[in-house]
Amino acid sequence: FYCDPGAAVVVLNSEARIRLGPLQVTRRALFETEHRQRLLETGSALAQLLTAMFDQYIERRERTWTRLFDPATLGSIYDESFVTMRRRPLRAERFEESVRLEEAGRKAEVIEEVDGPKFIAHLVELLGTAG
């Protein structure tokens, strides 16, 4: 929404199946240095690459964690056990340089709760077994 509000409005008002993970909800998916260590201990090449990327990112941000907004929403497509969703009517319109959502129009799946620790544990396990 932030980078291209016009595109967000087009997509949200399209006929595409929409699953929306609002920032205030997906922010509960917090990836911290302890998760980094668990991922690194798996020994996978992918884990090494991802932890290197994590290290660069948190160093630049001068903190020891990052929120996984988009991965939490994307992950719910494959495993809904860590989210609570509700189908709600949703219509988007451009409002200055942002997007305003209204409870109208066609129904979209809106994530209302994220069990952040459960999602992060699932993600670490999944990534640790990949390549």
FENDARA-V127192 format. One record per residue. N is the residue number from 1. RES is the residue in one letter. PHI is phi as a letter, one per 20 degrees, with the letter a starting at -180 (* if undefined). Layout:
# FENDARA-V127192
n=N res=RES phi=PHI
n=N res=RES phi=PHI
This chain:
# FENDARA-V127192
n=1 res=F phi=*
n=2 res=Y phi=f
n=3 res=C phi=f
n=4 res=D phi=b
n=5 res=P phi=f
n=6 res=G phi=f
n=7 res=A phi=f
n=8 res=A phi=f
n=9 res=V phi=f
n=10 res=V phi=f
n=11 res=V phi=f
n=12 res=L phi=f
n=13 res=N phi=e
n=14 res=S phi=f
n=15 res=E phi=e
n=16 res=A phi=f
n=17 res=R phi=f
n=18 res=I phi=d
n=19 res=R phi=c
n=20 res=L phi=d
n=21 res=G phi=d
n=22 res=P phi=g
n=23 res=L phi=g
n=24 res=Q phi=f
n=25 res=V phi=e
n=26 res=T phi=f
n=27 res=R phi=f
n=28 res=R phi=f
n=29 res=A phi=e
n=30 res=L phi=d
n=31 res=F phi=e
n=32 res=E phi=d
n=33 res=T phi=f
n=34 res=E phi=f
n=35 res=H phi=f
n=36 res=R phi=g
n=37 res=Q phi=f
n=38 res=R phi=f
n=39 res=L phi=f
n=40 res=L phi=f
n=41 res=E phi=f
n=42 res=T phi=f
n=43 res=G phi=n
n=44 res=S phi=f
n=45 res=A phi=f
n=46 res=L phi=f
n=47 res=A phi=f
n=48 res=Q phi=f
n=49 res=L phi=f
n=50 res=L phi=f
n=51 res=T phi=f
n=52 res=A phi=f
n=53 res=M phi=f
n=54 res=F phi=g
n=55 res=D phi=g
n=56 res=Q phi=f
n=57 res=Y phi=f
n=58 res=I phi=f
n=59 res=E phi=f
n=60 res=R phi=f
n=61 res=R phi=e
n=62 res=E phi=l
n=63 res=R phi=b
n=64 res=T phi=d
n=65 res=W phi=b
n=66 res=T phi=b
n=67 res=R phi=e
n=68 res=L phi=d
n=69 res=F phi=g
n=70 res=D phi=f
n=71 res=P phi=g
n=72 res=A phi=f
n=73 res=T phi=f
n=74 res=L phi=f
n=75 res=G phi=f
n=76 res=S phi=f
n=77 res=I phi=f
n=78 res=Y phi=e
n=79 res=D phi=b
n=80 res=E phi=e
n=81 res=S phi=f
n=82 res=F phi=d
n=83 res=V phi=c
n=84 res=T phi=d
n=85 res=M phi=c
n=86 res=R phi=b
n=87 res=R phi=e
n=88 res=R phi=c
n=89 res=P phi=f
n=90 res=L phi=b
n=91 res=R phi=c
n=92 res=A phi=d
n=93 res=E phi=b
n=94 res=R phi=f
n=95 res=F phi=c
n=96 res=E phi=l
n=97 res=E phi=d
n=98 res=S phi=c
n=99 res=V phi=c
n=100 res=R phi=d
n=101 res=L phi=d
n=102 res=E phi=c
n=103 res=E phi=e
n=104 res=A phi=b
n=105 res=G phi=n
n=106 res=R phi=f
n=107 res=K phi=e
n=108 res=A phi=c
n=109 res=E phi=e
n=110 res=V phi=d
n=111 res=I phi=f
n=112 res=E phi=d
n=113 res=E phi=b
n=114 res=V phi=c
n=115 res=D phi=e
n=116 res=G phi=g
n=117 res=P phi=f
n=118 res=K phi=f
n=119 res=F phi=f
n=120 res=I phi=f
n=121 res=A phi=f
n=122 res=H phi=f
n=123 res=L phi=f
n=124 res=V phi=f
n=125 res=E phi=f
n=126 res=L phi=f
n=127 res=L phi=f
n=128 res=G phi=f
n=129 res=T phi=e
n=130 res=A phi=e
n=131 res=G phi=k
